[in-house]
């Protein structure tokens, strides 16, 4: 299992690349950076795109009930969700 800090950095880079956030330098972000209000200022379409990224890259299907602040609040919370659920949906894919 990947170390959380390493996973945070990996996710930061993937999110910036996937969403085309050319104005964001991943090295300036931290695990506490909010994904939405007061942080990267993402929107609901970005949340769906992040969900697709999580499914494609980590094999985790993010169900609508998981698309809330407890999972998508900060980069750290998203990394914790990924780390905790890495093998959860492998059989379904």
Secondary structure as the mmCIF struct_conf table of DSSP 4:
data_model
#
loop_
_struct_conf.conf_type_id
_struct_conf.id
_struct_conf.beg_label_comp_id
_struct_conf.beg_label_asym_id
_struct_conf.beg_label_seq_id
_struct_conf.end_label_comp_id
_struct_conf.end_label_asym_id
_struct_conf.end_label_seq_id
HELX_RH_AL_P HELX_RH_AL_P1 UNK A 4 UNK A 18
TURN_TY1_P TURN_TY1_P1 UNK A 19 UNK A 20
TURN_TY1_P TURN_TY1_P2 UNK A 22 UNK A 23
HELX_RH_3T_P HELX_RH_3T_P1 UNK A 26 UNK A 28
TURN_TY1_P TURN_TY1_P3 UNK A 31 UNK A 32
STRN STRN1 UNK A 34 UNK A 34
BEND BEND1 UNK A 35 UNK A 36
TURN_TY1_P TURN_TY1_P4 UNK A 37 UNK A 40
HELX_RH_AL_P HELX_RH_AL_P2 UNK A 44 UNK A 58
HELX_RH_3T_P HELX_RH_3T_P2 UNK A 64 UNK A 66
BEND BEND2 UNK A 68 UNK A 68
HELX_RH_AL_P HELX_RH_AL_P3 UNK A 69 UNK A 72
BEND BEND3 UNK A 73 UNK A 73
STRN STRN2 UNK A 74 UNK A 74
HELX_RH_AL_P HELX_RH_AL_P4 UNK A 75 UNK A 85
TURN_TY1_P TURN_TY1_P5 UNK A 86 UNK A 92
#
